[in-house]
Amino acid sequence: MDIIIAGAGRVGHLLSKTLCIKHNVTVIDKNHQVLQALQENLDVLTICGDIENPETYNSLLNKSFDIFICVTDSDEANLLSALISDDAIDVKKKIIRLRNEYFAKSTIPQKLGISDAIFPFSATALSIKALLDFPKANNVKEFLHTDFKLISVFVQSSDYEGKKISDLECENCIIVGLEREKEFLLPKKDEVLKERDLIYFFGDSNIIRKKCELVDTKMPKKITKIAIFGADTLGLEIAKVLIERDIQLKVIESDDALCKRASEILQNEASVINSHYIEHTVFEDEQIRRSDMIISTDIKDEENIIRCLEAKERGVEKTVAINNNTEHYELMHKLGIVAARGSKANAYYAILEKLGSSSVIYEKHYCGGRAAVFSRKIFKNSPLIGKTVKPSFDTIAQSFILKEGRLYPFVEKITLNENDVIFVFVLTSKEERIKNWIYSL
């Protein structure tokens, strides 16, 4: 495909690096040095210019592109560039990143012909909110075509160390991933569990919730008291979704202006504490140590890690660190910290998943992007109804089929019926073969 990426910041750079392997990528940014570094390391075409200036697109006039992606930090710039691109070039699909949740409720993106709008701050907040329903979980992921969920949990029970994967599985509850130290694998049934293994359950959420309570006896059974460190855009977005639930919420922030804004927006639904929270006394003075969960939202991963460790030292077991840099993902897990994707990481993966999905096929990444799951639902009038298919892979993936509410291993020929859903779990390094197979059905 021919792809334009407007914005060469962290998200634009990651997308360029991933997409240029198989596609023709053009990157637009006004920072000449950043573009020069991109050209030296990646096979991309660069254009130096302001994406809000129509003249920037002169070299692309009357050309056709499959996808136009706008990922600068400015909503206005992203929206305007999407509008300008209509006059300058022929684009089949437009994807933009937006910070302001207002646009999610408005018709502005649709009026500008935007195919997909990504709201990464909201996505991060909702991923943390999901932990309230699954207190033991490390992460919770939902899917379009089913109520089944993908939920990860650490093995933190002496009763389950030494147990096999098969001992934990049952009808509508399977294990589709295991992270051990720095390695991720699709485990075999006879794989023996070790302490601090992170296992990925897939299936009925009620069953998985009970399994999590057995596997992890360390994390709280219920989350009713939460402290958020940081009241900038992300911290405030998280607070806004959490106050919808019956919890006690405290927001700790050192900046006076951010505290004032948080108080105005949250009203009396949360306690906003103006504190230079680098001082250890805040855990005692404000009773933060009594929280069931703390969330650190700094843009620096190092600050988030330190704050989570401080909380653990004071008895808070459930700690969540915003993970802005994927290089710190494994370290957070090793320290027993929940690594929640930051806004930039969420934008990157959300866009990749949009590009890898269609109206009938859905792609989602998990385990820090090291694994992917593809799902395909058999809708009414699908040409696949009544067709017999078989998986075209052996050891590189795990595949299942959901039939009439029950999950079955998909290891041999099977006849497809309306409302069946195929699921294939695969290492990201092998996902292209699976993607080709599921699209070719």
Summary of the structure (lengths in Angstrom):
residues: 441
radius of gyration: 22.9
end to end distance: 21.4
largest distance: 66.3
contacts: 1450
relative contact order: 0.10
helix: 35%
strand: 29%
